[in-house]
Amino acid sequence: HIPLAVLRDLPTRLRQADWRPEAALSVEPWGMRVLHVGPRTHTPCCMVAVDIGTTAIKARLLAPEAACVASCYNSQVMFGPDVITRIMHCQRGEQKGCRELQDAVVGDINRLVAALLEDGGRGRDEVWGMVVSGNTTMMHLFLGLEPAWIRRDPYVGCAYGLPPVRPEDVGVDIHPAGRVFCLPSVASFVGADITAGVLASGLAECERPAALIDLGTNGEIVIGCREFLVCCSASAGPAFEGAGSASGTRARDGAVDSVWSADGVRWRTIGDAPPLGICGTGYIDLLATLLAEGAMDKTGRFVSDAPGVAEAGGELQYVLVPAAEAATNADIVLTQADVTNLIRAKGAIYAAGCVLLQSLGLSWTEMDAIMLAGGFGESLDKDNAVAIGLLPDVPRDRIEFVGNTSLRGAVMVAESAENHWKARQAAAKMTYFELSTHPDFMDQFVSACFLPHTDAERFPSVQPGGDQVEHQ
């Protein structure tokens, strides 16, 4: 396909190139597209892959002899910590709110692209393509689409299979003749990041059923194999990303990412830096450790006379790091409200998986693998995640860390038109379950809001007192 604008300039460009032109081509699932024709410069074509997370944005430059990665906080956080509050912001002042959120995320992406180009020693006009992944709301806001309908019955967004757009249409700072590809979403709360995850994890090509769980804000789960794919969103909230908690922080130097019991409660920070707060894996470890130490009961209530438990503002809290040891000069604490939010988040994720499995007539033990996507990585303690009921009690070697599959899937699509086609096929193949109207979800959720669960038989490796035994 040759766009009319390129065709109009073609005679002049051919003569300028002495009939030996250089062409920039976009290989797309639906065919080849000519982006530019001109004199030879021998400049390599580069791509940028972007993962727009609700909390953080990550980008990678794909260029010959340069593979740089950069990340930043999503500036949309100033308008709300989760997708619902940001959608609500868009409804204020007609289009002003939506424009503010689009400007924020595009500004973040442009700053990341500039940093990548500087690190890789490349120029803006060498970047001919960008592949973008993210949840449905993030994709809507990136493109400036009205997201209000995502949270209104019947919960249908503006579009899920998004067309390629010109850089100027969204304001991204790459070659003006380049292309911006948005991976397809599945439903209002199962977005392009999950489509990318299915591609990157290989779930759609598995012989036996397996599960992909994204432990991010939306808590998406996909279960299936090459024969079928079903999915849902648990709407877990940002609790496991360190947002909305008294001492929460993202995973960075100084974040408490590991907690354990050894003659009392011990902790470690990323980079061994002075403690700034607690990140997601730290919260999971802390809940499991306090449960094992008897400082918290199975409902999540603090035991008032346990070491480290103190009263503040009429509520009990656990002081993990005293102010004298903290970089913030303030106590780093776990409050009762934090515990409630964490239990609800883990309960929503576990219950969502149970609803999908029940609908399929399967169980957790029949999953060939449980793949964990997101930023937790190897620092997540599997035993502790099981001890609090976030993950099912299955042999630990079946629980796999697959990392940031959203970014990796975007990279795969940037590298291959075949992968772009596979991503579109995966999105079309997924059957979505809307949990807000599912008759069994609330019962499953209430049962899961316990440490680890109201049905202790589901967690045989977790002893009555909270101690864990080795699970082969």
Rosetta blueprint (number, residue, H / E / L):
1 H L
2 I L
3 P L
4 L H
5 A H
6 V H
7 L H
8 R H
9 D H
10 L H
11 P H
12 T H
13 R H
14 L H
15 R H
16 Q H
17 A L
18 D L
19 W L
20 R L
21 P L
22 E E
23 A E
24 A E
25 L E
26 S E
27 V E
28 E E
29 P L
30 W L
31 G E
32 M E
33 R E
34 V E
35 L E
36 H E
37 V E
38 G E
39 P L
40 R L
41 T L
42 H L
43 T L
44 P L
45 C L
46 C E
47 M E
48 V E
49 A E
50 V E
51 D E
52 I E
53 G L
54 T L
55 T L
56 A E
57 I E
58 K E
59 A E
60 R E
61 L E
62 L E
63 A E
64 P L
65 E L
66 A E
67 A L
68 C L
69 V E
70 A E
71 S E
72 C E
73 Y E
74 N L
75 S H
76 Q H
77 V H
78 M H
79 F H
80 G L
81 P L
82 D L
83 V H
84 I H
85 T H
86 R H
87 I H
88 M H
89 H H
90 C H
91 Q L
92 R L
93 G L
94 E L
95 Q L
96 K H
97 G H
98 C H
99 R H
100 E H
101 L H
102 Q H
103 D H
104 A H
105 V H
106 V H
107 G H
108 D H
109 I H
110 N H
111 R H
112 L H
113 V H
114 A H
115 A H
116 L H
117 L H
118 E H
119 D H
120 G H
121 G L
122 R L
123 G L
124 R H
125 D H
126 E H
127 V E
128 W E
129 G E
130 M E
131 V E
132 V E
133 S E
134 G E
135 N L
136 T H
137 T H
138 M H
139 M H
140 H H
141 L H
142 F H
143 L H
144 G L
145 L L
146 E L
147 P L
148 A H
149 W H
150 I H
151 R H
152 R L
153 D L
154 P L
155 Y L
156 V L
157 G L
158 C L
159 A L
160 Y L
161 G L
162 L L
163 P L
164 P L
165 V E
166 R L
167 P H
168 E H
169 D H
170 V H
171 G L
172 V L
173 D L
174 I L
175 H L
176 P L
177 A L
178 G L
179 R E
180 V E
181 F E
182 C E
183 L L
184 P L
185 S L
186 V L
187 A E
188 S L
189 F L
190 V E
191 G L
192 A H
193 D H
194 I H
195 T H
196 A H
197 G H
198 V H
199 L H
200 A H
201 S H
202 G L
203 L H
204 A H
205 E H
206 C L
207 E L
208 R L
209 P L
210 A E
211 A E
212 L E
213 I E
214 D E
215 L L
216 G L
217 T L
218 N L
219 G L
220 E E
221 I E
222 V E
223 I E
224 G E
225 C L
226 R L
227 E L
228 F L
229 L E
230 V E
231 C E
232 C E
233 S E
234 A L
235 S L
236 A L
237 G L
238 P L
239 A H
240 F H
241 E H
242 G L
243 A L
244 G L
245 S L
246 A L
247 S L
248 G E
249 T L
250 R L
251 A L
252 R L
253 D L
254 G L
255 A E
256 V E
257 D E
258 S E
259 V E
260 W E
261 S E
262 A L
263 D L
264 G L
265 V E
266 R E
267 W E
268 R E
269 T E
270 I H
271 G H
272 D H
273 A L
274 P L
275 P L
276 L L
277 G E
278 I E
279 C L
280 G H
281 T H
282 G H
283 Y H
284 I H
285 D H
286 L H
287 L H
288 A H
289 T H
290 L H
291 L H
292 A H
293 E H
294 G L
295 A L
296 M E
297 D L
298 K L
299 T L
300 G L
301 R L
302 F E
303 V L
304 S L
305 D L
306 A L
307 P L
308 G L
309 V E
310 A E
311 E E
312 A E
313 G L
314 G L
315 E E
316 L E
317 Q E
318 Y E
319 V E
320 L E
321 V E
322 P L
323 A H
324 A H
325 E H
326 A L
327 A L
328 T L
329 N L
330 A L
331 D L
332 I E
333 V E
334 L E
335 T E
336 Q H
337 A H
338 D H
339 V H
340 T H
341 N H
342 L H
343 I H
344 R H
345 A H
346 K H
347 G H
348 A H
349 I H
350 Y H
351 A H
352 A H
353 G H
354 C H
355 V H
356 L H
357 L H
358 Q H
359 S H
360 L H
361 G L
362 L L
363 S L
364 W H
365 T H
366 E H
367 M L
368 D L
369 A L
370 I E
371 M E
372 L E
373 A E
374 G L
375 G L
376 F L
377 G H
378 E H
379 S H
380 L L
381 D L
382 K H
383 D H
384 N H
385 A H
386 V H
387 A H
388 I L
389 G L
390 L L
391 L L
392 P L
393 D L
394 V L
395 P L
396 R H
397 D H
398 R H
399 I E
400 E E
401 F E
402 V E
403 G E
404 N L
405 T H
406 S H
407 L H
408 R H
409 G H
410 A H
411 V H
412 M H
413 V H
414 A H
415 E H
416 S L
417 A H
418 E H
419 N H
420 H H
421 W H
422 K H
423 A H
424 R H
425 Q H
426 A H
427 A H
428 A H
429 K H
430 M E
431 T E
432 Y E
433 F L
434 E L
435 L H
436 S H
437 T H
438 H L
439 P L
440 D L
441 F H
442 M H
443 D H
444 Q H
445 F H
446 V H
447 S H
448 A H
449 C L
450 F L
451 L L
452 P L
453 H L
454 T L
455 D L
456 A H
457 E H
458 R H
459 F L
460 P L
461 S L
462 V E
463 Q L
464 P L
465 G L
466 G L
467 D L
468 Q E
469 V L
470 E L
471 H L
472 Q L
